[in-house]
Amino acid sequence: MSNTSEHHKQVLSSDDLIALFKRSRKHSIDLIANLSPEDCQAQSMEDASPAKWHLAHVTWFYELMLLKPFENQFSYWNPQFAILFNSYYNGVGDKHPRNKRGLITRPSMEEVLAWRKNIDKRVTELLRKESSSELRWLLKLGIQHEQQHQELLLTDINHLFSHNSLYPAYFLNNTETCSTTDEFHWIKGVSGLVDIGYKGDEFHFDNETPKHSALNQTHSIGSRLVNNSEWLHFIEDGGYQDFTWWLDEGWTWLQTKSIDSPLYWSQDEESLRYRFSLYGRSLLDMHAPVSNISYFEADAFARWASKNISEYAGARLPTEFEWEAFAELKSKSSTDMFDKVWQWTSSNYVPYPGYVPWQGVAGEYNGKFMVNQMVLRGSSCYTPKGHSRITYRNFFPTHARWQMTGLRLAKN
């Protein structure tokens, strides 16, 4: 496979890379420690995947991307797994239907875990023998890929558990610390020509490049994320019942799906508001950032806030270029640019000027999704530590809200 590995200088030793690989693989297993085999098998909707499938898919990735092209006398653990656990890579063959991943009762979890151990051993042995920049780059990609699925595993379990009237908690101890009482104020954004995109020697995805100039008009950005108290005001003011604030497609989506609040919100007979998370069902924390909202909802809230909250006059969603320039300026002093919620921007997910996707099968990783998606920036409380960065571009369709998605406001 030929790709852009020459753009990533190799500064880690093989032992360091092996340690990173093992740590990442162990973390995935740690994530299922509190789950039963039944928890790991179920699929709650087409967009979500069973935990067992996530564990198998990231293992498939190493088998197909590293071992097959580089291992002497390569052989599959099971050739049929190449179909069962392929996600969207057309270049490597057929795929099992996405909406039927929960029906893959065989292989068992026991066999998936045995397969993982086999692949882990072989990847480690290969890296000790082979030191090409291509292999080392692919290993870094594999680690980053598994980190993405670690976050997906958590958000998919959250969605699955939300359908259970027992309100099961994934985390045994409630250590959720997203709440803040910081007052809102506007901060002058970075205007004029700004440098956007990644340029450096560490791993990054192809959609973060090339580094280029973008023009930001004069603007301000909110000092903190929009919180649940402000969102409740939106609800109580009839925000979900007034078409005025909604894009036409969003209004149709809202009515078709009977949406009247963020995902995982509920209300009891005494009108108390609750939210379900991986910590179980708890009273709504009014000072925590709102999460699990779609782009449609984020955009509608900004329009409503602009007209109904005096200090938010002119509010809108920031562009991804405004967000990145602001993060570059504030990331060391702001506490909620990362690790709280992914933040919707008004930017379509499109290639940067001069974008060149990776070559080979890895070229399917990002580029082919650059249509009908919106960019999110930052990271969430479920994102593995060290995975995100200022130039990281997450993306989802406008209706998606099972991820930890929230918003920060901007204005002209």
Secondary structure as UniProt FT lines:
FT   HELIX           5..7
FT   HELIX           14..31
FT   TURN            32..34
FT   HELIX           37..41
FT   TURN            46..47
FT   HELIX           51..62
FT   HELIX           63..67
FT   HELIX           68..70
FT   TURN            72..73
FT   TURN            79..80
FT   HELIX           81..84
FT   HELIX           90..92
FT   HELIX           98..103
FT   HELIX           109..129
FT   HELIX           133..161
FT   TURN            162..163
FT   TURN            165..166
FT   STRAND          186..188
FT   STRAND          192..196
FT   HELIX           206..208
FT   STRAND          212..216
FT   STRAND          220..222
FT   HELIX           228..236
FT   TURN            237..241
FT   HELIX           243..245
FT   HELIX           248..257
FT   TURN            263..264
FT   STRAND          265..267
FT   TURN            269..270
FT   STRAND          273..277
FT   TURN            278..279
FT   STRAND          280..283
FT   TURN            286..287
FT   HELIX           295..308
FT   HELIX           310..312
FT   TURN            313..314
FT   STRAND          315..316
FT   HELIX           320..330
FT   TURN            331..333
FT   STRAND          342..348
FT   TURN            353..354
FT   HELIX           361..364
FT   HELIX           367..369
FT   STRAND          374..378
FT   TURN            381..382
FT   TURN            385..386
FT   TURN            390..391
FT   STRAND          394..396
FT   TURN            398..399
FT   STRAND          405..406
FT   STRAND          410..411
//
